Amino acid sequence: MKVLIGDSHCYPGCPVTMRDEGKGTLLEFNDGTVALGDFHADGEEGVLAVPAYETARGRKIDAKTWRLGRVGDDGSWRIKARIFPG
C-alpha cells in the first residue's frame, strides 16, 4: 500500500490518501521523503504509525502514531489526532 501524506510531516487536519499498490505500507510525503510505516483501518477510522525520519529539508521527525478518519470513498483520509503511548 502507498500512503500519500499531504505535507512534509503529519499533524491534525493533514490530508492523507491511500493507494493499494503492493505489500507493506510505503509513506510518501509531499516533499519527496519516503518511509516504511504501518496502516490499519476499521471502517471509518484508521491508525497510521509513522517511524522516525528526516524531511527533505533535514528536520528530524520523531516516530508517532496517528488516528485517521475517512473523508471519502476514493481513499481520502484526514489525520484526526495523535495517539500517545501509555
N, CA, C and O atoms as a Maestro MAE file, in Angstrom:
{
 s_m_m2io_version
 :::
 2.0.0
}

f_m_ct {
 s_m_title
 :::
 protein
 m_atom[344] {
  # First column is atom index #
  i_m_mmod_type
  r_m_x_coord
  r_m_y_coord
  r_m_z_coord
  i_m_residue_number
  s_m_chain_name
  s_m_pdb_residue_name
  s_m_pdb_atom_name
  i_m_atomic_number
  :::
  1 25 0.847 -1.178 0.000 1 A "MET " " N  " 7
  2 3 0.000 0.000 0.000 1 A "MET " " CA " 6
  3 2 0.888 1.234 0.000 1 A "MET " " C  " 6
  4 15 1.920 1.262 0.670 1 A "MET " " O  " 8
  5 25 0.494 2.236 -0.738 2 A "LYS " " N  " 7
  6 3 1.185 3.517 -0.728 2 A "LYS " " CA " 6
  7 2 0.279 4.526 -0.023 2 A "LYS " " C  " 6
  8 15 -0.910 4.632 -0.325 2 A "LYS " " O  " 8
  9 25 0.862 5.259 0.918 3 A "VAL " " N  " 7
  10 3 0.140 6.284 1.661 3 A "VAL " " CA " 6
  11 2 0.763 7.624 1.299 3 A "VAL " " C  " 6
  12 15 1.946 7.849 1.552 3 A "VAL " " O  " 8
  13 25 -0.025 8.511 0.708 4 A "LEU " " N  " 7
  14 3 0.447 9.836 0.322 4 A "LEU " " CA " 6
  15 2 0.064 10.833 1.405 4 A "LEU " " C  " 6
  16 15 -1.120 11.046 1.666 4 A "LEU " " O  " 8
  17 25 1.066 11.444 2.037 5 A "ILE " " N  " 7
  18 3 0.855 12.427 3.103 5 A "ILE " " CA " 6
  19 2 0.890 13.811 2.463 5 A "ILE " " C  " 6
  20 15 1.800 14.115 1.692 5 A "ILE " " O  " 8
  21 25 -0.094 14.651 2.776 6 A "GLY " " N  " 7
  22 3 -0.241 15.949 2.130 6 A "GLY " " CA " 6
  23 2 0.729 17.025 2.566 6 A "GLY " " C  " 6
  24 15 0.550 18.181 2.184 6 A "GLY " " O  " 8
  25 25 1.757 16.702 3.353 7 A "ASP " " N  " 7
  26 3 2.742 17.682 3.792 7 A "ASP " " CA " 6
  27 2 4.048 16.931 4.061 7 A "ASP " " C  " 6
  28 15 4.136 15.726 3.829 7 A "ASP " " O  " 8
  29 25 5.064 17.653 4.553 8 A "SER " " N  " 7
  30 3 6.354 17.021 4.852 8 A "SER " " CA " 6
  31 2 6.349 16.309 6.199 8 A "SER " " C  " 6
  32 15 7.316 15.632 6.548 8 A "SER " " O  " 8
  33 25 5.264 16.459 6.955 9 A "HIS " " N  " 7
  34 3 5.111 15.824 8.254 9 A "HIS " " CA " 6
  35 2 3.621 15.698 8.566 9 A "HIS " " C  " 6
  36 15 2.794 16.324 7.903 9 A "HIS " " O  " 8
  37 25 3.282 14.905 9.554 10 A "CYS " " N  " 7
  38 3 1.883 14.683 9.936 10 A "CYS " " CA " 6
  39 2 1.469 15.625 11.059 10 A "CYS " " C  " 6
  40 15 2.289 16.014 11.891 10 A "CYS " " O  " 8
  41 25 0.192 15.986 11.075 11 A "TYR " " N  " 7
  42 3 -0.401 16.839 12.100 11 A "TYR " " CA " 6
  43 2 -1.914 16.733 11.976 11 A "TYR " " C  " 6
  44 15 -2.409 16.344 10.918 11 A "TYR " " O  " 8
  45 25 -2.671 17.070 13.031 12 A "PRO " " N  " 7
  46 3 -4.130 17.020 12.925 12 A "PRO " " CA " 6
  47 2 -4.628 17.914 11.790 12 A "PRO " " C  " 6
  48 15 -4.252 19.081 11.688 12 A "PRO " " O  " 8
  49 25 -5.477 17.345 10.945 13 A "GLY " " N  " 7
  50 3 -6.023 18.061 9.799 13 A "GLY " " CA " 6
  51 2 -5.290 17.779 8.495 13 A "GLY " " C  " 6
  52 15 -5.792 18.117 7.423 13 A "GLY " " O  " 8
  53 25 -4.120 17.171 8.566 14 A "CYS " " N  " 7
  54 3 -3.327 16.888 7.375 14 A "CYS " " CA " 6
  55 2 -4.050 15.852 6.497 14 A "CYS " " C  " 6
  56 15 -4.506 14.828 7.008 14 A "CYS " " O  " 8
  57 25 -4.159 16.106 5.187 15 A "PRO " " N  " 7
  58 3 -4.792 15.134 4.297 15 A "PRO " " CA " 6
  59 2 -3.881 13.946 4.019 15 A "PRO " " C  " 6
  60 15 -2.662 14.085 3.926 15 A "PRO " " O  " 8
  61 25 -4.500 12.772 3.888 16 A "VAL " " N  " 7
  62 3 -3.790 11.525 3.615 16 A "VAL " " CA " 6
  63 2 -4.583 10.768 2.555 16 A "VAL " " C  " 6
  64 15 -5.809 10.692 2.632 16 A "VAL " " O  " 8
  65 25 -3.892 10.211 1.571 17 A "THR " " N  " 7
  66 3 -4.551 9.434 0.526 17 A "THR " " CA " 6
  67 2 -3.947 8.037 0.488 17 A "THR " " C  " 6
  68 15 -2.726 7.883 0.479 17 A "THR " " O  " 8
  69 25 -4.796 7.031 0.464 18 A "MET " " N  " 7
  70 3 -4.351 5.638 0.409 18 A "MET " " CA " 6
  71 2 -4.422 5.140 -1.024 18 A "MET " " C  " 6
  72 15 -5.394 5.386 -1.738 18 A "MET " " O  " 8
  73 25 -3.377 4.437 -1.429 19 A "ARG " " N  " 7
  74 3 -3.335 3.785 -2.734 19 A "ARG " " CA " 6
  75 2 -2.942 2.331 -2.508 19 A "ARG " " C  " 6
  76 15 -1.927 2.056 -1.868 19 A "ARG " " O  " 8
  77 25 -3.718 1.416 -3.017 20 A "ASP " " N  " 7
  78 3 -3.402 -0.006 -2.873 20 A "ASP " " CA " 6
  79 2 -2.400 -0.403 -3.947 20 A "ASP " " C  " 6
  80 15 -2.774 -0.639 -5.095 20 A "ASP " " O  " 8
  81 25 -1.142 -0.477 -3.577 21 A "GLU " " N  " 7
  82 3 -0.081 -0.837 -4.505 21 A "GLU " " CA " 6
  83 2 0.946 -1.690 -3.784 21 A "GLU " " C  " 6
  84 15 1.859 -1.147 -3.161 21 A "GLU " " O  " 8
  85 25 0.827 -2.988 -3.849 22 A "GLY " " N  " 7
  86 3 1.837 -3.866 -3.286 22 A "GLY " " CA " 6
  87 2 1.687 -4.118 -1.800 22 A "GLY " " C  " 6
  88 15 0.707 -3.714 -1.174 22 A "GLY " " O  " 8
  89 25 2.696 -4.803 -1.245 23 A "LYS " " N  " 7
  90 3 2.682 -5.179 0.162 23 A "LYS " " CA " 6
  91 2 3.375 -4.122 1.011 23 A "LYS " " C  " 6
  92 15 4.117 -3.285 0.497 23 A "LYS " " O  " 8
  93 25 3.126 -4.171 2.310 24 A "GLY " " N  " 7
  94 3 3.741 -3.205 3.210 24 A "GLY " " CA " 6
  95 2 3.057 -1.857 3.102 24 A "GLY " " C  " 6
  96 15 2.087 -1.702 2.359 24 A "GLY " " O  " 8
  97 25 3.560 -0.890 3.839 25 A "THR " " N  " 7
  98 3 2.991 0.456 3.813 25 A "THR " " CA " 6
  99 2 4.110 1.451 3.546 25 A "THR " " C  " 6
  100 15 4.910 1.754 4.431 25 A "THR " " O  " 8
  101 25 4.159 1.953 2.327 26 A "LEU " " N  " 7
  102 3 5.143 2.954 1.938 26 A "LEU " " CA " 6
  103 2 4.528 4.331 2.138 26 A "LEU " " C  " 6
  104 15 3.502 4.654 1.538 26 A "LEU " " O  " 8
  105 25 5.159 5.143 2.985 27 A "LEU " " N  " 7
  106 3 4.689 6.506 3.236 27 A "LEU " " CA " 6
  107 2 5.460 7.444 2.320 27 A "LEU " " C  " 6
  108 15 6.691 7.437 2.311 27 A "LEU " " O  " 8
  109 25 4.741 8.250 1.555 28 A "GLU " " N  " 7
  110 3 5.376 9.236 0.689 28 A "GLU " " CA " 6
  111 2 4.869 10.623 1.073 28 A "GLU " " C  " 6
  112 15 3.685 10.924 0.924 28 A "GLU " " O  " 8
  113 25 5.778 11.463 1.568 29 A "PHE " " N  " 7
  114 3 5.428 12.822 1.975 29 A "PHE " " CA " 6
  115 2 5.533 13.744 0.779 29 A "PHE " " C  " 6
  116 15 6.228 13.425 -0.186 29 A "PHE " " O  " 8
  117 25 4.850 14.897 0.822 30 A "ASN " " N  " 7
  118 3 4.811 15.750 -0.364 30 A "ASN " " CA " 6
  119 2 6.131 16.447 -0.676 30 A "ASN " " C  " 6
  120 15 6.242 17.113 -1.705 30 A "ASN " " O  " 8
  121 25 7.142 16.306 0.199 31 A "ASP " " N  " 7
  122 3 8.469 16.861 -0.111 31 A "ASP " " CA " 6
  123 2 9.374 15.808 -0.769 31 A "ASP " " C  " 6
  124 15 10.552 16.066 -1.016 31 A "ASP " " O  " 8
  125 25 8.816 14.620 -1.050 32 A "GLY " " N  " 7
  126 3 9.571 13.565 -1.695 32 A "GLY " " CA " 6
  127 2 10.183 12.559 -0.744 32 A "GLY " " C  " 6
  128 15 10.723 11.547 -1.189 32 A "GLY " " O  " 8
  129 25 10.113 12.811 0.557 33 A "THR " " N  " 7
  130 3 10.637 11.886 1.551 33 A "THR " " CA " 6
  131 2 9.761 10.634 1.586 33 A "THR " " C  " 6
  132 15 8.539 10.718 1.461 33 A "THR " " O  " 8
  133 25 10.394 9.477 1.757 34 A "VAL " " N  " 7
  134 3 9.650 8.230 1.887 34 A "VAL " " CA " 6
  135 2 10.096 7.498 3.152 34 A "VAL " " C  " 6
  136 15 11.226 7.658 3.615 34 A "VAL " " O  " 8
  137 25 9.193 6.699 3.695 35 A "ALA " " N  " 7
  138 3 9.477 5.903 4.888 35 A "ALA " " CA " 6
  139 2 8.568 4.686 4.862 35 A "ALA " " C  " 6
  140 15 7.550 4.685 4.170 35 A "ALA " " O  " 8
  141 25 8.925 3.659 5.605 36 A "LEU " " N  " 7
  142 3 8.066 2.487 5.759 36 A "LEU " " CA " 6
  143 2 7.299 2.616 7.059 36 A "LEU " " C  " 6
  144 15 7.899 2.735 8.127 36 A "LEU " " O  " 8
  145 25 5.983 2.593 6.978 37 A "GLY " " N  " 7
  146 3 5.154 2.734 8.162 37 A "GLY " " CA " 6
  147 2 4.174 1.597 8.272 37 A "GLY " " C  " 6
  148 15 4.413 0.509 7.748 37 A "GLY " " O  " 8
  149 25 3.062 1.842 8.957 38 A "ASP " " N  " 7
  150 3 2.044 0.823 9.153 38 A "ASP " " CA " 6
  151 2 0.684 1.501 9.207 38 A "ASP " " C  " 6
  152 15 0.512 2.505 9.898 38 A "ASP " " O  " 8
  153 25 -0.288 0.948 8.475 39 A "PHE " " N  " 7
  154 3 -1.642 1.498 8.469 39 A "PHE " " CA " 6
  155 2 -2.644 0.371 8.652 39 A "PHE " " C  " 6
  156 15 -2.551 -0.676 8.011 39 A "PHE " " O  " 8
  157 25 -3.627 0.610 9.559 40 A "HIS " " N  " 7
  158 3 -4.720 -0.331 9.771 40 A "HIS " " CA " 6
  159 2 -6.018 0.463 9.808 40 A "HIS " " C  " 6
  160 15 -6.116 1.481 10.494 40 A "HIS " " O  " 8
  161 25 -7.013 -0.011 9.064 41 A "ALA " " N  " 7
  162 3 -8.315 0.650 9.043 41 A "ALA " " CA " 6
  163 2 -9.374 -0.264 9.631 41 A "ALA " " C  " 6
  164 15 -9.307 -1.487 9.508 41 A "ALA " " O  " 8
  165 25 -10.357 0.360 10.276 42 A "ASP " " N  " 7
  166 3 -11.514 -0.338 10.802 42 A "ASP " " CA " 6
  167 2 -12.725 0.521 10.492 42 A "ASP " " C  " 6
  168 15 -13.114 1.372 11.292 42 A "ASP " " O  " 8
  169 25 -13.319 0.298 9.332 43 A "GLY " " N  " 7
  170 3 -14.466 1.095 8.917 43 A "GLY " " CA " 6
  171 2 -14.061 2.512 8.555 43 A "GLY " " C  " 6
  172 15 -13.281 2.729 7.628 43 A "GLY " " O  " 8
  173 25 -14.594 3.468 9.292 44 A "GLU " " N  " 7
  174 3 -14.360 4.880 9.001 44 A "GLU " " CA " 6
  175 2 -13.160 5.468 9.727 44 A "GLU " " C  " 6
  176 15 -12.843 6.643 9.543 44 A "GLU " " O  " 8
  177 25 -12.487 4.665 10.554 45 A "GLU " " N  " 7
  178 3 -11.312 5.154 11.278 45 A "GLU " " CA " 6
  179 2 -10.111 4.278 10.975 45 A "GLU " " C  " 6
  180 15 -10.247 3.107 10.621 45 A "GLU " " O  " 8
  181 25 -8.938 4.866 11.121 46 A "GLY " " N  " 7
  182 3 -7.718 4.123 10.885 46 A "GLY " " CA " 6
  183 2 -6.616 4.600 11.816 46 A "GLY " " C  " 6
  184 15 -6.736 5.643 12.459 46 A "GLY " " O  " 8
  185 25 -5.545 3.825 11.877 47 A "VAL " " N  " 7
  186 3 -4.375 4.162 12.679 47 A "VAL " " CA " 6
  187 2 -3.159 4.102 11.765 47 A "VAL " " C  " 6
  188 15 -2.948 3.111 11.066 47 A "VAL " " O  " 8
  189 25 -2.363 5.162 11.774 48 A "LEU " " N  " 7
  190 3 -1.163 5.266 10.955 48 A "LEU " " CA " 6
  191 2 0.046 5.422 11.864 48 A "LEU " " C  " 6
  192 15 0.148 6.397 12.609 48 A "LEU " " O  " 8
  193 25 0.965 4.458 11.804 49 A "ALA " " N  " 7
  194 3 2.213 4.521 12.569 49 A "ALA " " CA " 6
  195 2 3.312 5.007 11.637 49 A "ALA " " C  " 6
  196 15 3.588 4.386 10.611 49 A "ALA " " O  " 8
  197 25 3.931 6.111 11.998 50 A "VAL " " N  " 7
  198 3 4.988 6.723 11.195 50 A "VAL " " CA " 6
  199 2 6.297 6.608 11.966 50 A "VAL " " C  " 6
  200 15 6.387 7.080 13.100 50 A "VAL " " O  " 8
  201 25 7.320 5.982 11.365 51 A "PRO " " N  " 7
  202 3 8.599 5.852 12.063 51 A "PRO " " CA " 6
  203 2 9.343 7.187 12.097 51 A "PRO " " C  " 6
  204 15 8.941 8.140 11.429 51 A "PRO " " O  " 8
  205 25 10.409 7.254 12.860 52 A "ALA " " N  " 7
  206 3 11.262 8.448 12.842 52 A "ALA " " CA " 6
  207 2 11.860 8.581 11.440 52 A "ALA " " C  " 6
  208 15 12.234 7.584 10.823 52 A "ALA " " O  " 8
  209 25 11.948 9.810 10.945 53 A "TYR " " N  " 7
  210 3 12.508 10.065 9.621 53 A "TYR " " CA " 6
  211 2 13.023 11.488 9.565 53 A "TYR " " C  " 6
  212 15 12.857 12.252 10.516 53 A "TYR " " O  " 8
  213 25 13.640 11.845 8.466 54 A "GLU " " N  " 7
  214 3 14.156 13.190 8.255 54 A "GLU " " CA " 6
  215 2 13.509 13.772 7.006 54 A "GLU " " C  " 6
  216 15 13.493 13.129 5.956 54 A "GLU " " O  " 8
  217 25 12.973 14.994 7.113 55 A "THR " " N  " 7
  218 3 12.347 15.635 5.965 55 A "THR " " CA " 6
  219 2 13.411 15.992 4.927 55 A "THR " " C  " 6
  220 15 14.609 15.920 5.201 55 A "THR " " O  " 8
  221 25 12.963 16.372 3.750 56 A "ALA " " N  " 7
  222 3 13.889 16.763 2.684 56 A "ALA " " CA " 6
  223 2 14.733 17.967 3.090 56 A "ALA " " C  " 6
  224 15 15.847 18.129 2.590 56 A "ALA " " O  " 8
  225 25 14.230 18.814 3.985 57 A "ARG " " N  " 7
  226 3 14.979 19.983 4.463 57 A "ARG " " CA " 6
  227 2 15.891 19.662 5.638 57 A "ARG " " C  " 6
  228 15 16.575 20.545 6.155 57 A "ARG " " O  " 8
  229 25 15.902 18.382 6.066 58 A "GLY " " N  " 7
  230 3 16.795 17.967 7.136 58 A "GLY " " CA " 6
  231 2 16.217 18.010 8.534 58 A "GLY " " C  " 6
  232 15 16.950 17.795 9.500 58 A "GLY " " O  " 8
  233 25 14.922 18.282 8.679 59 A "ARG " " N  " 7
  234 3 14.310 18.304 10.004 59 A "ARG " " CA " 6
  235 2 14.046 16.878 10.471 59 A "ARG " " C  " 6
  236 15 13.425 16.094 9.753 59 A "ARG " " O  " 8
  237 25 14.511 16.542 11.658 60 A "LYS " " N  " 7
  238 3 14.300 15.211 12.212 60 A "LYS " " CA " 6
  239 2 12.920 15.144 12.866 60 A "LYS " " C  " 6
  240 15 12.566 15.981 13.695 60 A "LYS " " O  " 8
  241 25 12.153 14.128 12.472 61 A "ILE " " N  " 7
  242 3 10.807 13.934 12.992 61 A "ILE " " CA " 6
  243 2 10.796 12.632 13.794 61 A "ILE " " C  " 6
  244 15 11.222 11.589 13.296 61 A "ILE " " O  " 8
  245 25 10.312 12.694 15.030 62 A "ASP " " N  " 7
  246 3 10.229 11.503 15.878 62 A "ASP " " CA " 6
  247 2 9.100 10.587 15.408 62 A "ASP " " C  " 6
  248 15 8.161 11.031 14.747 62 A "ASP " " O  " 8
  249 25 9.202 9.320 15.752 63 A "ALA " " N  " 7
  250 3 8.147 8.352 15.447 63 A "ALA " " CA " 6
  251 2 6.872 8.757 16.186 63 A "ALA " " C  " 6
  252 15 6.914 9.159 17.349 63 A "ALA " " O  " 8
  253 25 5.743 8.643 15.493 64 A "LYS " " N  " 7
  254 3 4.451 8.989 16.093 64 A "LYS " " CA " 6
  255 2 3.380 8.086 15.508 64 A "LYS " " C  " 6
  256 15 3.541 7.524 14.425 64 A "LYS " " O  " 8
  257 25 2.289 7.957 16.240 65 A "THR " " N  " 7
  258 3 1.135 7.201 15.775 65 A "THR " " CA " 6
  259 2 -0.064 8.142 15.747 65 A "THR " " C  " 6
  260 15 -0.265 8.941 16.661 65 A "THR " " O  " 8
  261 25 -0.862 8.031 14.673 66 A "TRP " " N  " 7
  262 3 -1.959 8.961 14.423 66 A "TRP " " CA " 6
  263 2 -3.277 8.231 14.206 66 A "TRP " " C  " 6
  264 15 -3.306 7.145 13.628 66 A "TRP " " O  " 8
  265 25 -4.366 8.835 14.674 67 A "ARG " " N  " 7
  266 3 -5.721 8.348 14.387 67 A "ARG " " CA " 6
  267 2 -6.239 9.128 13.177 67 A "ARG " " C  " 6
  268 15 -6.153 10.355 13.129 67 A "ARG " " O  " 8
  269 25 -6.777 8.391 12.204 68 A "LEU " " N  " 7
  270 3 -7.281 8.990 10.980 68 A "LEU " " CA " 6
  271 2 -8.773 8.771 10.848 68 A "LEU " " C  " 6
  272 15 -9.322 7.820 11.405 68 A "LEU " " O  " 8
  273 25 -9.429 9.654 10.109 69 A "GLY " " N  " 7
  274 3 -10.841 9.498 9.789 69 A "GLY " " CA " 6
  275 2 -11.025 9.556 8.283 69 A "GLY " " C  " 6
  276 15 -10.417 10.389 7.611 69 A "GLY " " O  " 8
  277 25 -11.860 8.674 7.751 70 A "ARG " " N  " 7
  278 3 -12.127 8.634 6.316 70 A "ARG " " CA " 6
  279 2 -12.968 9.857 5.930 70 A "ARG " " C  " 6
  280 15 -13.911 10.215 6.635 70 A "ARG " " O  " 8
  281 25 -12.619 10.491 4.808 71 A "VAL " " N  " 7
  282 3 -13.390 11.644 4.349 71 A "VAL " " CA " 6
  283 2 -13.970 11.429 2.955 71 A "VAL " " C  " 6
  284 15 -14.592 12.336 2.401 71 A "VAL " " O  " 8
  285 25 -13.781 10.264 2.391 72 A "GLY " " N  " 7
  286 3 -14.342 9.973 1.075 72 A "GLY " " CA " 6
  287 2 -14.172 8.511 0.730 72 A "GLY " " C  " 6
  288 15 -13.439 7.782 1.399 72 A "GLY " " O  " 8
  289 25 -14.854 8.089 -0.319 73 A "ASP " " N  " 7
  290 3 -14.758 6.699 -0.763 73 A "ASP " " CA " 6
  291 2 -13.621 6.491 -1.750 73 A "ASP " " C  " 6
  292 15 -13.451 5.393 -2.280 73 A "ASP " " O  " 8
  293 25 -12.845 7.533 -2.001 74 A "ASP " " N  " 7
  294 3 -11.779 7.469 -3.003 74 A "ASP " " CA " 6
  295 2 -10.394 7.281 -2.377 74 A "ASP " " C  " 6
  296 15 -9.386 7.516 -3.044 74 A "ASP " " O  " 8
  297 25 -10.326 6.863 -1.111 75 A "GLY " " N  " 7
  298 3 -9.041 6.696 -0.439 75 A "GLY " " CA " 6
  299 2 -8.601 7.923 0.325 75 A "GLY " " C  " 6
  300 15 -7.473 7.979 0.813 75 A "GLY " " O  " 8
  301 25 -9.484 8.918 0.438 76 A "SER " " N  " 7
  302 3 -9.151 10.152 1.151 76 A "SER " " CA " 6
  303 2 -9.410 10.008 2.647 76 A "SER " " C  " 6
  304 15 -10.470 9.551 3.073 76 A "SER " " O  " 8
  305 25 -8.408 10.414 3.432 77 A "TRP " " N  " 7
  306 3 -8.485 10.393 4.882 77 A "TRP " " CA " 6
  307 2 -7.953 11.722 5.400 77 A "TRP " " C  " 6
  308 15 -7.369 12.501 4.646 77 A "TRP " " O  " 8
  309 25 -8.154 11.976 6.668 78 A "ARG " " N  " 7
  310 3 -7.602 13.161 7.323 78 A "ARG " " CA " 6
  311 2 -7.115 12.742 8.702 78 A "ARG " " C  " 6
  312 15 -7.774 11.967 9.394 78 A "ARG " " O  " 8
  313 25 -5.956 13.258 9.095 79 A "ILE " " N  " 7
  314 3 -5.441 12.961 10.429 79 A "ILE " " CA " 6
  315 2 -6.307 13.684 11.457 79 A "ILE " " C  " 6
  316 15 -6.524 14.893 11.371 79 A "ILE " " O  " 8
  317 25 -6.794 12.918 12.431 80 A "LYS " " N  " 7
  318 3 -7.659 13.485 13.465 80 A "LYS " " CA " 6
  319 2 -6.875 13.882 14.712 80 A "LYS " " C  " 6
  320 15 -7.071 14.973 15.246 80 A "LYS " " O  " 8
  321 25 -5.993 13.005 15.176 81 A "ALA " " N  " 7
  322 3 -5.285 13.270 16.430 81 A "ALA " " CA " 6
  323 2 -4.092 12.327 16.569 81 A "ALA " " C  " 6
  324 15 -4.032 11.265 15.949 81 A "ALA " " O  " 8
  325 25 -3.160 12.747 17.392 82 A "ARG " " N  " 7
  326 3 -2.023 11.888 17.713 82 A "ARG " " CA " 6
  327 2 -2.435 10.912 18.806 82 A "ARG " " C  " 6
  328 15 -3.179 11.269 19.720 82 A "ARG " " O  " 8
  329 25 -1.956 9.698 18.709 83 A "ILE " " N  " 7
  330 3 -2.174 8.694 19.737 83 A "ILE " " CA " 6
  331 2 -0.908 8.637 20.574 83 A "ILE " " C  " 6
  332 15 0.170 8.323 20.070 83 A "ILE " " O  " 8
  333 25 -1.047 8.940 21.846 84 A "PHE " " N  " 7
  334 3 0.107 8.949 22.737 84 A "PHE " " CA " 6
  335 2 0.251 7.582 23.404 84 A "PHE " " C  " 6
  336 15 -0.749 6.970 23.781 84 A "PHE " " O  " 8
  337 25 1.480 7.100 23.551 85 A "PRO " " N  " 7
  338 3 1.682 5.805 24.205 85 A "PRO " " CA " 6
  339 2 1.301 5.878 25.683 85 A "PRO " " C  " 6
  340 15 1.361 6.932 26.316 85 A "PRO " " O  " 8
  341 25 0.903 4.701 26.214 86 A "GLY " " N  " 7
  342 3 0.619 4.596 27.646 86 A "GLY " " CA " 6
  343 2 -0.716 5.081 27.943 86 A "GLY " " C  " 6
  344 15 -1.133 5.071 29.102 86 A "GLY " " O  " 8
  :::
 }
 m_bond[343] {
  # First column is bond index #
  i_m_from
  i_m_to
  i_m_order
  :::
  1 1 2 1
  2 2 3 1
  3 3 4 2
  4 3 5 1
  5 5 6 1
  6 6 7 1
  7 7 8 2
  8 7 9 1
  9 9 10 1
  10 10 11 1
  11 11 12 2
  12 11 13 1
  13 13 14 1
  14 14 15 1
  15 15 16 2
  16 15 17 1
  17 17 18 1
  18 18 19 1
  19 19 20 2
  20 19 21 1
  21 21 22 1
  22 22 23 1
  23 23 24 2
  24 23 25 1
  25 25 26 1
  26 26 27 1
  27 27 28 2
  28 27 29 1
  29 29 30 1
  30 30 31 1
  31 31 32 2
  32 31 33 1
  33 33 34 1
  34 34 35 1
  35 35 36 2
  36 35 37 1
  37 37 38 1
  38 38 39 1
  39 39 40 2
  40 39 41 1
  41 41 42 1
  42 42 43 1
  43 43 44 2
  44 43 45 1
  45 45 46 1
  46 46 47 1
  47 47 48 2
  48 47 49 1
  49 49 50 1
  50 50 51 1
  51 51 52 2
  52 51 53 1
  53 53 54 1
  54 54 55 1
  55 55 56 2
  56 55 57 1
  57 57 58 1
  58 58 59 1
  59 59 60 2
  60 59 61 1
  61 61 62 1
  62 62 63 1
  63 63 64 2
  64 63 65 1
  65 65 66 1
  66 66 67 1
  67 67 68 2
  68 67 69 1
  69 69 70 1
  70 70 71 1
  71 71 72 2
  72 71 73 1
  73 73 74 1
  74 74 75 1
  75 75 76 2
  76 75 77 1
  77 77 78 1
  78 78 79 1
  79 79 80 2
  80 79 81 1
  81 81 82 1
  82 82 83 1
  83 83 84 2
  84 83 85 1
  85 85 86 1
  86 86 87 1
  87 87 88 2
  88 87 89 1
  89 89 90 1
  90 90 91 1
  91 91 92 2
  92 91 93 1
  93 93 94 1
  94 94 95 1
  95 95 96 2
  96 95 97 1
  97 97 98 1
  98 98 99 1
  99 99 100 2
  100 99 101 1
  101 101 102 1
  102 102 103 1
  103 103 104 2
  104 103 105 1
  105 105 106 1
  106 106 107 1
  107 107 108 2
  108 107 109 1
  109 109 110 1
  110 110 111 1
  111 111 112 2
  112 111 113 1
  113 113 114 1
  114 114 115 1
  115 115 116 2
  116 115 117 1
  117 117 118 1
  118 118 119 1
  119 119 120 2
  120 119 121 1
  121 121 122 1
  122 122 123 1
  123 123 124 2
  124 123 125 1
  125 125 126 1
  126 126 127 1
  127 127 128 2
  128 127 129 1
  129 129 130 1
  130 130 131 1
  131 131 132 2
  132 131 133 1
  133 133 134 1
  134 134 135 1
  135 135 136 2
  136 135 137 1
  137 137 138 1
  138 138 139 1
  139 139 140 2
  140 139 141 1
  141 141 142 1
  142 142 143 1
  143 143 144 2
  144 143 145 1
  145 145 146 1
  146 146 147 1
  147 147 148 2
  148 147 149 1
  149 149 150 1
  150 150 151 1
  151 151 152 2
  152 151 153 1
  153 153 154 1
  154 154 155 1
  155 155 156 2
  156 155 157 1
  157 157 158 1
  158 158 159 1
  159 159 160 2
  160 159 161 1
  161 161 162 1
  162 162 163 1
  163 163 164 2
  164 163 165 1
  165 165 166 1
  166 166 167 1
  167 167 168 2
  168 167 169 1
  169 169 170 1
  170 170 171 1
  171 171 172 2
  172 171 173 1
  173 173 174 1
  174 174 175 1
  175 175 176 2
  176 175 177 1
  177 177 178 1
  178 178 179 1
  179 179 180 2
  180 179 181 1
  181 181 182 1
  182 182 183 1
  183 183 184 2
  184 183 185 1
  185 185 186 1
  186 186 187 1
  187 187 188 2
  188 187 189 1
  189 189 190 1
  190 190 191 1
  191 191 192 2
  192 191 193 1
  193 193 194 1
  194 194 195 1
  195 195 196 2
  196 195 197 1
  197 197 198 1
  198 198 199 1
  199 199 200 2
  200 199 201 1
  201 201 202 1
  202 202 203 1
  203 203 204 2
  204 203 205 1
  205 205 206 1
  206 206 207 1
  207 207 208 2
  208 207 209 1
  209 209 210 1
  210 210 211 1
  211 211 212 2
  212 211 213 1
  213 213 214 1
  214 214 215 1
  215 215 216 2
  216 215 217 1
  217 217 218 1
  218 218 219 1
  219 219 220 2
  220 219 221 1
  221 221 222 1
  222 222 223 1
  223 223 224 2
  224 223 225 1
  225 225 226 1
  226 226 227 1
  227 227 228 2
  228 227 229 1
  229 229 230 1
  230 230 231 1
  231 231 232 2
  232 231 233 1
  233 233 234 1
  234 234 235 1
  235 235 236 2
  236 235 237 1
  237 237 238 1
  238 238 239 1
  239 239 240 2
  240 239 241 1
  241 241 242 1
  242 242 243 1
  243 243 244 2
  244 243 245 1
  245 245 246 1
  246 246 247 1
  247 247 248 2
  248 247 249 1
  249 249 250 1
  250 250 251 1
  251 251 252 2
  252 251 253 1
  253 253 254 1
  254 254 255 1
  255 255 256 2
  256 255 257 1
  257 257 258 1
  258 258 259 1
  259 259 260 2
  260 259 261 1
  261 261 262 1
  262 262 263 1
  263 263 264 2
  264 263 265 1
  265 265 266 1
  266 266 267 1
  267 267 268 2
  268 267 269 1
  269 269 270 1
  270 270 271 1
  271 271 272 2
  272 271 273 1
  273 273 274 1
  274 274 275 1
  275 275 276 2
  276 275 277 1
  277 277 278 1
  278 278 279 1
  279 279 280 2
  280 279 281 1
  281 281 282 1
  282 282 283 1
  283 283 284 2
  284 283 285 1
  285 285 286 1
  286 286 287 1
  287 287 288 2
  288 287 289 1
  289 289 290 1
  290 290 291 1
  291 291 292 2
  292 291 293 1
  293 293 294 1
  294 294 295 1
  295 295 296 2
  296 295 297 1
  297 297 298 1
  298 298 299 1
  299 299 300 2
  300 299 301 1
  301 301 302 1
  302 302 303 1
  303 303 304 2
  304 303 305 1
  305 305 306 1
  306 306 307 1
  307 307 308 2
  308 307 309 1
  309 309 310 1
  310 310 311 1
  311 311 312 2
  312 311 313 1
  313 313 314 1
  314 314 315 1
  315 315 316 2
  316 315 317 1
  317 317 318 1
  318 318 319 1
  319 319 320 2
  320 319 321 1
  321 321 322 1
  322 322 323 1
  323 323 324 2
  324 323 325 1
  325 325 326 1
  326 326 327 1
  327 327 328 2
  328 327 329 1
  329 329 330 1
  330 330 331 1
  331 331 332 2
  332 331 333 1
  333 333 334 1
  334 334 335 1
  335 335 336 2
  336 335 337 1
  337 337 338 1
  338 338 339 1
  339 339 340 2
  340 339 341 1
  341 341 342 1
  342 342 343 1
  343 343 344 2
  :::
 }
}
